[in-house]
Amino acid sequence: MSYLPNILFAILLLAGIGFFVKNIRKLSRNIGLGKDIDRTDQSAERWANMGRIALGQSKMVKRPVAGLLHIIVYVGFVIINIEVLEIIIDGLFGTHRVFAFAGGFYDFLIGSFEILAFLVLVSVIIFWIRRMILKIPRFWNKEMTKWPKNDALYILYFEVVLMSLFLLMNASDYALQQMGAIHYADAGSFPISQFIAAWLPQNELTLFYIERGSWWLHITGILVFLNYLYYSKHLHILLAFPNTFYANLWPEGRFDNLASVTKEVKLMMDPDADPYAEPEGGDEAIEKFGASDVIDLNWVQLMNAYTCTECGRCTSVCPANQTGKELSPRAIMMKTRDRLEEVGTYIDEKGEADFRENGDGKSLLDTISAEEIWACTSCNACVTECPISIDPLSIIIDLRRNLVMENSAAPQELNLMMTNVENNGAPWQYNQMDRLNWKDE
């Protein structure tokens, strides 16, 4: 017996998993560049959120058609990949359908996998029709060009190929079982692939090559898909769970107080404080107001950026976007992720210390325009609509804070309002002595 196929499979498996682990470590490093934030409170509610939203898909079904199709693909992806465990064992030890000893339960599993694979194929085709023929508007915003558009299609094609290979592998296996071929014991139930088998060549050697070829291509495709996730919007397959767990549980509309501002106010109110004293810790202790680059955001916001599915639900309900403004919440998340990847590449070459000390001459504010930032109405529609609890608004608010408090770059209308509040105690241009004159009119 030749062990060459088993050795080749082991090398393929180790290479695929090794590259995946390398990318996951890089992902963790990039997310860790963000500021620390405590999201460990209310643990029971957080676990419930993760179970309901990430596992239960509760927000997906608010749009029933897309929600149902997504659930089919999601369930199919999770359950069919149970079979990957059997493929790995067979590949390493040279067995064939090693779990077949389970008898009737095994038949039930294989039959279920086939029905799910067929439903996934149908769902993916419908997704493609919605995107490419019906051209649903949210899939065709101006940010959805080049890689974002192609990435969405690549995933659909990947799913079609993987499911087709799975069914072809089973069909040829079934045909070989019917012929009584050596090594192909009668095992499994094939409610879908038995019909495919009727169209295959009825030659044992040809069927053997089809079955083995499909088997190798299927497991190779799974490993390629696994490593493609890092570069794709489908990273949410992994990150949706921690993202929903660590989501902001505050009531929508409540903003946090900047610790740096609170410190400044307390300093101003302390009669014994020396406003000219050097801060403890030197220049490093001086906190920036808001965020101008990705390392000024917190790690949950950076994880949000990597988790974004680019589905466009946030942009489709954004009132600013609906009225033709530049703002697209989806684009905010995509630009944040792209900038974080750019920073990560710089750190790979020159190290994190070099970046924090010298930077790369760019910032997130170079990518996200002031027009986008100030178009936001802070209505929280994007946060409410996101199926996996991403918060574009928090990033917009932090960028605004930086523009106002670090660069004095607020729009003229806002500067006028703040001047009036400072001078008149109200947003309007009336002296405080005249504020009640309206009652005499």
N, C-alpha and C positions, 0 to 999 in steps of 0.2 A: 504493500500500500504506500503510495506517495504522500508525503507530508507537505509537499511544496504548496498546494493550495491553502493549507492551514497556516503555514508560515507567512504567505503573502497576505492572507486575511488579517493576521495578527499585526503585521506591519501597517496595513491600511488603517486598521482600527486605532492603533497607537498614534499614527500620524494625525488622523482626524481629531481624536480627542485631545491630543497634545496642542494642536493649533487652536482648538476651541478654548482650552484652558488659558493659553497665552492671551487670547483676545479678551476673555472674561477678566483677567488680571488687569489688562490695560483699561477696560471699561470701568472697573472698580477704582483704579488709580485716578481716572479722569473725573469721575463723580466725586471722589474724595478731595478734589481741588477746591470744592465749595466750602463755604463757611459752615461751622457746626451749628446744628439746631436740634433741640430736643423734641422728638416726636414719639415719645414712649408713654405718654399719658393715656388714660382711658383705653387701656389695652383690650378690654372686652368689646368695646365699640369698634376698635380697629380690626380685631379678628372678624367681627360680624361684617364689617365693610368689605374686607377681602373675600369672605365667603360669598357674600351677596353680589358684589359687583364684578370681581375678577373671575371667581369660579362659577357663580350663578348667572352671569351675563345680564343682570337686571336692568342696566341702563341701555344695553344694546337693543332690547325688544321695544323700546319706545318708538322705534321706527320698525314696524313689524316685519316687512319683507326682508330688509337687510339683516335684521336681528335674527330671524329664523334661519336664513342661509348661513349666517356667521356661526350660529350654534351648531348646525350640522357639520360645518368644516372643523370647528373647534372640537366637538365630541369625536369626530372621525380621526382628527390628528392625534388626540390623546389615546383613544382606545386602540386604534390600528397599530400604534407604535408599541403596544404591549408585545406584538409579534416580533419586534426588533430584538427582544431578549432571546427568543428562540433562534433567530437568525444568527445572533452573536455566538450562542453556544454551539450551534451546528457548524458555524464557520471555524471556530477554534478547535473543535474536537472531531470534526469530520462526520458528525451524525446527520440524520435527516429527519426533520419533524420530531425533535426530541421529546416534545410534550404530548405526543400522540397517545402515550399510555393513559392519559386522562379520559380516553374513550368518548362517551357521549358528550361530556362537557367540552372536550376539545372540538368535537364536531360543531357544537353550538357556537364556540368562540370563532372558529374560522368562518362559519356561515354569517355571523354578525359582522365580522370584519369586512366580508365581501359586500354585504348590503350597505354598510357605511361607506365603503370605498366608492360604490356606485352613486350613492347620494352626494358624496363629496364632489365627484366628477360633474354631476348635474348642477350642483350649487356653484362650482367654479365657473362653469360655462355661462350660467345666468349672471354671475358677477362680471364676466367679460362683456356680455351683451349690454349690461347696464353702463359699463364704463366706455365701451368703444362704439356701440351702435346707438343706444339711447342717449349717450353723452350727458349723463346727469351733471348739472352745472358745478356742483361742489368738487367734482373730480377734475375740473378743467379751469380752475382759477390760475392766474398768471404764474403763481409759484410752482404749479404742477407741470413743469416742463423738464426736458432732458432726463436727468437721473431719477427724480421723484416719480415722473410718469412711467418711465421704463421699469423702475423697481417694482411698482405695483403689478405690472404685466408679467415680469419675470417670475414673481411669486405664483401667479395664476398658472403660468406654463409649467413651473416646477411641480405644482400640485397635480396637474393633469398627467405629467410624465410619471410621477411616483405612483399614483393610483393605477394608471394603465399598466405599469410594470408589475405591480402587485397582482392584478387580475390576470395578466398574461402568464406570470410565474405559476399561479394556481391552476390556470387552464391547462398548461402543458403538464403540470404535475398530475392533474386529474386524468388526463389522457394516458399518461404513462402508467398510472395505477390501473386503469381499465385494461391495459395491455399485459399487466402482470410483470412489468419490468423490474429487474433486480434493484434493490435499494429504495424502491418506491412502494412501500407498504400501504395498504388501504387505510387511509386516515384523513379525517377532515370532511367538512360538508361544503359543497361548492354551488350555491344557488345561482350565482351570476356567471362564474367562469366556466361552468359546464356547457353553457351555450357558446362561449367563445371557443371552447375546445373543439367543437364540431367544425370550425372553420380552419383549424390548424392542419398541417400535413400529418397524415397518419403513418409516419415513419418513426420508428423508435429512436434512431440516432439523431434525426433532425429535432424531434421533440426534446431529447436530452439537451442538445445545444441551446434550444430556445429556453428551456427551464433554467439551465445553469447561467446563461447569459442574462436572463431577466433577474435572476437572484443576485448576481454580482452587480448589475447596474442599479438595482433597487437599493441595496445597502450602501453602495458608493454614493448614490444620489442623496440618501438620508444624511450621510456624513458631510457631503458638500453643502446641503441645505443647512445643517447645523452650524457650519462655519460661515455661511452666507449671512446668517442672522445679524451678526455684528455690524455689517455694512448696510443693513436693510431696515426699513420701518417695522419689519416683523420682529424686531428685538422685543416688542411688547409681549410676545409669547412668553418670555421669561420675566420681564420687568413689570408686567401688569399687577402681579401679586404683591411685591414690595411697594409698588407705587400706590396702590389702593390702601395698603396697611398704613403707610406713613403720610397719607393725605391730610390736609388741613381740616380739622374737625370744628373749627370756629364757625359761628353763624355767618352766612354769606353777607358781605358788606362790612364786616368788622376788619379793620386794619390793625396791624401791630404798631407799637410805638418803637421808633428807632432808639436803641440803647445809647447811641452816640448823641442823639438830641436830648434824651433824658439826662445824660451826664452833663451836657452843656447847661441845661436849665437849672439843674441842682447847683452847679458851680456859680451861676449868676445869682442864685437866691441865698448863697452862703456868704454872710458878711465877713467871715474870716478867711475866705478863699483868696488866694493870690492868682488873678487871671493871667499873670505873666510867668507863672511857674512852669518849669518844664514838666511834661507829663511823665508819670512813672513808666519806666521802660523805654524812654527816649522817643524817637520818631515812630518806632514800630507800634507804640501805644496809641498813636493818633488814628482814630477810626475814620474811614471814608463815609460820607453821607450817601446812602443809596448805592447803586452799582453802575459802573461804567464798563466793566468787562465781566466775563463769566466767573472769574475767581472771586468776585465781589458778591455773587449770588450764593445762596446756601445749597447744600448738597442735595436736598430734596428737589429744588428747582432744576438742578442739573440732571437728576434722575428723570424728572418730568420730560426734559428735552429728549433724552434717549428713548423714553417710553412712547412718545407721540406716534400714533398710528397713521397720521396724515389723512385721516378719513374725511376731514373737512366739516364735520358737524359743527364745530365751534365757529368757523367762518360763516357757515350758512345761516346762523342765527344772530350774528354780530350786527347790531343796528348801524354801526359806522360803516361796515363793509357794504351793507345793503343800500346805503345812500351814496355809494360811489367813492367813499373815502379810501385812502391808501391802506388802512389797517386790515390785516388778516391775522387773527390769533394763531392760525396754523403756521403762517409764515414766521411769526415771532418764535415759535418753538423750533422750527426748522433752522432758522438763522442762529439761534442759541446753540443748537446741537452742532451745526457746521463750525461755528466759532470755537466751540469746545474741542472739536476734533483738530482744528488748526492749532490750538494751544497744545493739545496732546502731542501732535507731531513735532512741534518746537521742543517740547520737553524731552521727547525721545532722542533728539539730536544733541541738545545742550544742557538738559537737566532742569529740574523744577526750581532750584535755587537761582539759577541764571535768569529764568523767566520772571520770578518774583522780584528780582533785583533790577533787571534791565528791561523786561518786557520784550515784545517783538515789534513795537511801533504801531500796533493796531489795537482796536478795542471793539467791544460789542456795539458801541454807539456809532462806529463807522459802518456797521452793517444794518442796524435798525435805525431808520431815520426819525428825526424829531416829528415829522408829519405823522408817521405811524403811531408814535408814542402819545401824542396829544389828541389824536382822533378818538382814542378810547373814551367811552362814557362811564367806565367803571360799573357797568350794570350787572356784571357777573353772569351774563348769558352763556359765555363760552365755558365758564367753569361748571355751570349747571348741566350743560349739554354733553360735555366730554364723557364718553363711556367708560373711561378708566381713571377719572378723577385728576386730570392734569389741570394746572392752574396758570394759564398764560397771564392773567391779570396781575399776579404777584410780581412777575418779571417786569411788566410795564410800569407798575407803581415804583419799583426800585430804580428803574431807569429815569423816571420822572424826578424822583427825589434827588438823584445825582445832578440832573440838569439844573434843577432849581437851586439846590443848596451848595453845590460845588462850582457850578458854572454860571449861575444867575441867568440861565437861558430859558426862562419861562416865556410863554407867549405874552404879547402886549396886554391882552385883556386880563390875564391872570395877574400880571404885575400891577395893573391899575387897581384890581380888586384888593390885592394884598396891601397896597399903599393906602387905600381907603380904610381898610380895617385897622391899620396901624395909626392913621391920623384921626379917623372919625368914629372908630368903634363899630363900623358897619361897612358892607361892601359898596355902598352908594356914595356919591360925591356930595354929601350934605354934611354941614357942620353938626356936631352933636347937639347944639342948642336948637337946631331946626328939625330934629328928627321926628317930632310929633306934629309938625305943622299941617300934615295931611288931614288931621281930624277937624281942622277949622275950615277946610275947603267945602 
